[in-house]
Amino acid sequence: MRHDDVTRRDFLNGVAIGLGALGSLTPADLLRAGILQQADDYPPAKTGLRGSNEGSFETGHAMRDGTRADLFGRPTDVDGRYDLIIVGAGISGLSAAHFFRQQAGPNAKVLLLDNHDDFGGHARRNEFTVDGKTLLGYGGTQSIDTPGAYSPEAKQLLKDLSIDTQAFYKHFDRTYFERLGLNSGVFFDKESHGRDVMVARKRGQAQREFLARTPLTDATRKELLRLATEKKDYLAGKTKEAKLQLLAKTSYRTWLLEYVKIPGPAADYLQNLTHDLYGLGIDAVPSGDCRSLGYDGFAGLGLGEEPGPGVGRSAYSTVDEPYIFHFPDGNASVARLLVRRLIPGVLDGTTMTDVVTARARYGALDDARNAVRLRLRSTAIHVRHTQPGARGDVQVTYVRDGKVYRVSAARCVMACWHGIIPHICPELSAAQKEAMKFQVKVPLLYTNVAIRNWRALASQGVYSVRAPGMFWSRATVDFPVSMGSYRFARGPGEPVVLHILRTPCKPGLPAKEQQRAGRQELFETPYATLETRLRDQLQRMFGPGGFDAGRDIAGITVNRWSHGYTYEYNSLYDPVWAPGQAPHEKARRTHGQIAFASSDAAAYAYTNASIDEAWRAVRELTGATR
């Protein structure tokens, strides 16, 4: 098959249902969409369109669009009474189950419900088999970021799971690409620069030398070099406080254009620098954040290391650790370790390394003989107390495989996206519902491509490539991590996974509007289009090195996260709220026997936030203390 061919199977498996089409579907039609996946399939090994795949969101969208829960049918009561029901089986929901059992005892009955066909939430595992070798990739949450800054509760959870963060210094080969003489690079597309050109950034190479090899104009090279080397106070005469305040309310693009005075083409070259971390370009990221991240243009301001008002937590940390705490499947292994601890019979092994290659028994997740049960493909549509005034048990009604069920428990943790909770938990006050709707998650495409070898990249001297003008903004050989019996490629002649990113933002709009527009794009773009553009771009980027997409690509998994990164406050658009008054703080207030977890409850898109919010939710329900 040529690189631009798409099979009928790929097209049918990947076509997205547009948002506009939902209005013409009946609840019964929507329910039938939940049976697209066969129960005996192995979710991590599925390719094509994954993440928020068909069957996982239609029922939720129907609730969002005003469908009443009773229109889905009369619920069947099942299972008897639980001690705790958790809506959402991502890392926060799984952590909540772990913490609750520590407080209530190992015999406490816990049920986790999740709308997807796999557990872990955004901590998603992608598996490929290439020429007899198993390859793993992260389909969502990437790494344990800066574990030295974790709370005592989060650190203890890692310890409970036998995760030794110091072991990653052995498992992560920090000099792998350097030994091979490989570097990061930039791909300049012919639409923007007249010809397709790959330029590798050699280690230790001066900015002037790198720029000289690019197809940028002489004027753009000159201005980018000035940006990197000039130490000028562009805010001379202003106080330190005034400078920091201005940076908080000025986008990095505006800073470059209006204060540093670099021309538009130079700013365009830098536009997607922030896509990986923010899901937005530099037009919607504060200069204060970019200064804290070490970007060019601030060296002469005399501000030192002080972060300034409104700097996002992602841009500033007081703990300096290398970014190496990565399982081969990202934090999917954290979720798997939690499941192994919670539910007997799902995953064999006893260590953090043997979980990497263990095959999960999905049929054991919902075994009535176990105290903890995890039920996939189950979308909650109604959560309420059984007595007025938020008293009594909590009833949760959910849809699974076209049928409606109801379960009851003494307590409930909503460990799901805040934005859907107002539509399924009608008891909440109008103020709390409004606070939950404040956040707009960042849409993402995390794509993994298994390739039979990567000699083409090595011949061009690159392992990671940024593409400023292309549909996919970055392509990177996965992290060189070997754990237990799982071994990373010994060299370019062996198979690897390429991780490829797209953040469908719309420059020029406010951040939330960009994210809404990007989400619409995700739902309207069929898998066939994504695959065609992916194959074309990889061919253009790596073809000169000998890459042939039809021959070398062994598998593609597009993880579509229409509700991806948790919304983090942005000083360009958001005020600094008084303690306890930020929307996420109002949203997470416990309501009777219903508590709220997930990273949304922290307004911070990181694994430790998910764990911390799970601990807080359980503590508020049980009165627990450490």
Buried (B, 14 or more C-beta within 10 A) or exposed (E): EEBEEBEEEBBEBBBBBEBEEBEEBEBEEBBBBBBBBEEEEEBBBBBBBBBBBBBBBBBBBBBBEEBEBEEBBEBEEEBEEBBBBBBBBBBBBBBBBBBBBBBBEEEBBBBBBBBBBBBBBBBBBBBBEBEEBBBBBBBBBBBBBBBEBBBEBBBBBBEBBBBBBEBBEEBBBEEBBEEBEBBBBBBBBEEBBEEBBBBBBBEEEEBEEBBEBBBBEEEBBBBBBBBBEBEEBBBEEBEBEEBBBBBBBBBBBBBBBEBBEBBEBBBBBBBBBBBBBBBBBBBBBBBBBBBBBEBBBBBEBEBEEEBBBBBBBBBBBEEEBEEBBBBBBBBBBBBBBBBBBBBEEBBEBEBBBBBBBBEBBBEBBBBEEBBBBBBBBBBBBBBBBEEEEBEBBBBBBBBBBBBBBBBBBBBBBBBBBBBBBBBBBEBBEEEBBBBBBBBBBBBBBBBBBBBBBBBBBBBBBBBBBBBBBBBBBBBBBBBBBBBBEBEBBEEBEBBBBBBBBBBBBBBEBEBBBBBBBBBBBBBEBBBBBBBBBBBBBBBBBBBBBBBBBEEBBBBBBBBBBBBBBBBBBBBBEBEEEEEEEBBBBBBBBBBBBBBBBBBBBBBBBBBBBBBBBBBBBBBBBBEBEE
